[in-house]
């Protein structure tokens, strides 16, 4: 299972939110590059980068931060937040992203996302399936769409999606454990989907339990920044 630390960027800084609430912002480090280099120094191979400013603005904003991280580390980066157009997608890939996450755009413009899948292949495009009360949230999680989670995933699997990041927003930033029941249900419904867990991970036991469920990956954010999981501990598992 991939262990994927997260860097969320707002105003060029490394921050964390709670349940996607922008008013809950907590700044952990002024320079995201320093954080990424620490991850790489501990043998971590993957990184999840979210452009929070971009998610709110509806276009990629913090591409320069992505470019710096990609240019100065060997991390395999998946990037999301504000990717709404072909131009945004090109900016993300040109700035060094290995994969991009299509979230809000996958709800608003299915035809465009399917065209990206056809053009770049299923290994480059991740479906962002972030859910609140069983429905897909959009616009930096500010709004909730009328798309039901399972139907949303199924429609994209029919179009060739291979990877999906699923966040139960009620778990995000709470450090009370991930949505195990939700992931078990999705694994049963979509056994071929490479599902990446996000939200709520609090300790190594959570990572072990997700690995036993054959999850493709687990995104870890606040537990690292709050010291509940150390980079030395992750180093042994990477």
C-alpha positions as CSV (number, residue, x, y, z in Angstrom):
1,X,0.0,0.0,0.0
2,X,1.3,3.5,-0.9
3,X,1.8,5.7,2.1
4,X,1.1,9.2,0.8
5,X,1.8,12.2,3.0
6,X,-0.2,15.3,2.2
7,X,0.8,18.9,1.7
8,X,-2.1,21.4,1.5
9,X,-1.2,24.8,0.2
10,X,-2.8,28.1,1.1
11,X,-1.1,31.5,0.5
12,X,2.0,29.5,-0.4
13,X,2.2,27.9,3.0
14,X,1.7,24.3,4.3
15,X,-1.6,24.3,6.2
16,X,-4.2,21.8,7.4
17,X,-8.0,22.3,7.6
18,X,-10.6,20.4,9.6
19,X,-13.5,18.9,7.6
20,X,-12.6,21.2,4.7
21,X,-13.5,24.4,6.6
22,X,-11.3,27.2,5.4
23,X,-11.8,29.1,8.7
24,X,-10.1,26.2,10.6
25,X,-6.8,26.8,8.8
26,X,-3.7,26.0,10.8
27,X,-0.3,26.9,9.4
28,X,2.3,24.2,10.1
29,X,5.2,25.4,7.9
30,X,5.9,28.5,5.9
31,X,7.7,26.6,3.1
32,X,6.1,23.5,1.7
33,X,9.3,22.6,-0.1
34,X,11.1,22.1,3.2
35,X,8.3,19.7,4.2
36,X,8.5,17.7,1.0
37,X,12.3,17.4,1.2
38,X,11.9,16.0,4.7
39,X,9.5,13.4,3.4
40,X,12.0,12.5,0.6
41,X,14.9,12.3,3.1
42,X,13.0,9.6,5.0
43,X,12.5,7.4,2.0
44,X,8.9,8.4,1.2
45,X,8.2,8.0,-2.5
46,X,4.7,9.6,-2.8
47,X,3.2,13.0,-2.1
48,X,-0.4,14.3,-2.3
49,X,-0.5,18.1,-3.0
50,X,-3.7,20.1,-2.7
51,X,-3.9,23.7,-4.0
52,X,-6.5,25.0,-1.5
53,X,-6.4,28.5,-3.1
54,X,-7.0,26.8,-6.5
55,X,-9.9,24.8,-5.2
56,X,-11.6,28.0,-4.0
57,X,-10.7,30.1,-7.1
58,X,-11.6,27.4,-9.6
59,X,-8.2,27.5,-11.3
60,X,-4.7,26.3,-10.4
61,X,-3.0,29.0,-8.3
62,X,0.0,27.5,-6.5
63,X,1.6,25.9,-9.5
64,X,5.0,27.5,-8.6
65,X,5.1,25.6,-5.3
66,X,4.4,22.3,-7.2
67,X,7.1,23.2,-9.7
68,X,9.6,23.7,-6.8
69,X,8.8,20.5,-5.1
70,X,8.8,18.4,-8.3
71,X,12.1,20.0,-9.4
72,X,14.0,19.5,-6.1
73,X,12.7,16.1,-4.9
74,X,12.2,12.8,-6.6
75,X,8.7,12.4,-5.1
76,X,5.8,11.0,-7.2
77,X,3.3,13.8,-6.9
78,X,-0.5,13.7,-7.3
79,X,-1.9,17.2,-7.5
80,X,-5.4,18.5,-7.1
81,X,-7.3,21.7,-6.4
82,X,-8.6,24.0,-9.1
83,X,-8.1,21.8,-12.1
84,X,-11.1,22.9,-14.2
85,X,-9.7,23.3,-17.8
86,X,-7.3,21.9,-20.3
87,X,-5.0,24.8,-19.4
88,X,-5.1,23.9,-15.7
89,X,-4.3,20.3,-16.5
90,X,-1.3,21.3,-18.7
91,X,0.0,23.7,-16.0
92,X,-0.1,20.8,-13.4
93,X,1.7,18.3,-15.7
94,X,4.2,20.9,-16.9
95,X,4.9,21.9,-13.3
96,X,5.8,18.3,-12.5
97,X,2.7,16.5,-11.3
98,X,2.8,12.8,-12.1
99,X,-0.9,12.4,-11.6
100,X,-3.8,14.9,-11.2
101,X,-7.0,14.5,-9.2
102,X,-10.2,15.5,-11.0
103,X,-12.7,16.4,-8.3
104,X,-15.3,19.2,-8.9
105,X,-14.6,19.1,-12.7
106,X,-15.6,15.4,-12.7
107,X,-19.1,16.5,-11.5
108,X,-19.4,19.6,-13.6
109,X,-17.9,18.4,-16.9
110,X,-17.8,14.6,-17.3
111,X,-17.1,14.9,-21.1
112,X,-13.9,16.8,-20.4
113,X,-12.6,14.4,-17.8
114,X,-13.4,11.4,-20.0
115,X,-11.4,13.1,-22.8
116,X,-8.5,13.5,-20.4
117,X,-8.6,9.8,-19.6
118,X,-8.5,9.0,-23.3
119,X,-5.7,11.4,-23.9
120,X,-3.4,10.8,-21.0
121,X,-4.5,7.3,-19.9
122,X,-6.0,6.0,-16.7
123,X,-2.7,6.0,-14.7
124,X,-2.5,9.8,-14.9
125,X,-6.0,10.8,-13.9
126,X,-7.4,10.1,-10.4
127,X,-11.1,10.5,-9.6
128,X,-11.6,12.7,-6.6
129,X,-14.7,11.2,-4.9
130,X,-15.0,13.3,-1.7
131,X,-18.3,12.7,0.1
132,X,-20.5,14.4,2.6
133,X,-23.5,12.4,3.7
134,X,-23.2,10.0,0.8
135,X,-23.0,12.7,-1.9
136,X,-20.1,14.2,-3.8
137,X,-18.8,17.6,-2.4
138,X,-17.4,20.2,-4.8
139,X,-15.8,23.6,-4.9
140,X,-13.2,22.9,-2.2
141,X,-15.9,21.0,-0.3
142,X,-17.9,24.2,0.1
143,X,-20.9,22.8,-1.8
144,X,-22.5,19.4,-2.0
145,X,-23.7,18.1,-5.4
146,X,-26.7,15.8,-6.1
147,X,-24.3,13.0,-7.2
148,X,-24.4,9.9,-5.1
149,X,-21.0,8.4,-4.3
150,X,-21.4,4.9,-5.7
151,X,-23.2,6.0,-8.8
152,X,-20.6,8.6,-9.4
153,X,-17.7,6.1,-9.2
154,X,-19.5,3.5,-11.2
155,X,-20.1,6.0,-14.1
156,X,-16.4,6.8,-14.3
157,X,-15.3,3.1,-14.0
158,X,-17.4,2.5,-17.1
159,X,-15.3,5.2,-18.8
160,X,-12.0,3.6,-17.7
161,X,-11.0,5.3,-14.4
162,X,-8.5,3.2,-12.5
163,X,-7.7,5.3,-9.4
164,X,-9.9,7.1,-7.0
165,X,-9.2,9.1,-3.8
166,X,-12.2,9.0,-1.5
167,X,-12.5,11.3,1.5
168,X,-15.3,11.1,4.0
169,X,-15.3,14.8,4.8
170,X,-16.7,14.2,8.3
171,X,-13.5,12.3,9.1
172,X,-11.1,14.8,7.6
173,X,-8.7,16.4,10.1
174,X,-10.5,14.8,13.1
175,X,-7.9,12.1,13.8
176,X,-10.6,9.8,14.9
177,X,-10.0,7.0,12.4
178,X,-10.7,6.7,8.7
179,X,-14.0,5.6,7.2
180,X,-13.3,1.8,7.3
181,X,-16.9,0.8,6.7
182,X,-17.2,3.1,3.7
183,X,-14.0,1.7,2.2
184,X,-15.1,-1.9,2.8
185,X,-18.3,-1.2,1.0
186,X,-16.6,0.4,-2.0
187,X,-14.0,-2.4,-2.2
188,X,-16.8,-4.9,-2.4
189,X,-18.7,-2.9,-5.0
190,X,-15.6,-2.0,-7.1
191,X,-13.0,-4.7,-6.5
192,X,-10.9,-3.5,-9.5
193,X,-10.8,0.1,-8.4
194,X,-7.4,1.2,-7.0
195,X,-8.9,3.0,-4.0
196,X,-6.9,5.6,-2.0
197,X,-8.1,6.4,1.6
198,X,-8.1,10.0,2.8
199,X,-9.2,11.5,6.1
200,X,-9.1,10.6,9.7
201,X,-5.9,8.5,9.9
202,X,-4.6,8.8,13.4
203,X,-1.9,6.1,13.9
204,X,0.1,3.2,12.5
205,X,-2.8,0.8,13.3
206,X,-5.1,2.6,11.0
207,X,-2.5,2.3,8.2
208,X,-2.1,-1.5,9.0
209,X,-5.9,-2.0,8.9
210,X,-6.2,-0.1,5.5
211,X,-3.3,-2.2,4.1
212,X,-5.1,-5.4,5.2
213,X,-8.1,-4.2,3.2
214,X,-5.9,-4.1,0.1
215,X,-6.3,-0.3,-0.4
216,X,-4.1,1.1,-3.1
217,X,-2.9,3.9,-0.8
218,X,-3.5,6.0,2.3
219,X,-3.1,9.8,2.5
220,X,-1.8,11.0,5.8
221,X,-1.9,14.6,6.8
222,X,-2.6,15.9,10.3
223,X,-1.3,12.8,12.1
224,X,2.2,13.6,10.7
225,X,2.0,17.3,11.5
226,X,0.7,16.8,15.0
227,X,3.4,14.1,15.7
228,X,1.0,11.2,16.1
229,X,2.9,9.4,13.3
230,X,6.6,10.1,12.9
231,X,8.6,10.1,9.7
232,X,10.9,7.6,11.2
233,X,8.0,5.2,11.7
234,X,6.9,5.7,8.1
235,X,10.4,5.2,6.9
236,X,10.2,1.6,8.0
237,X,7.1,1.0,6.0
238,X,8.1,2.7,2.7
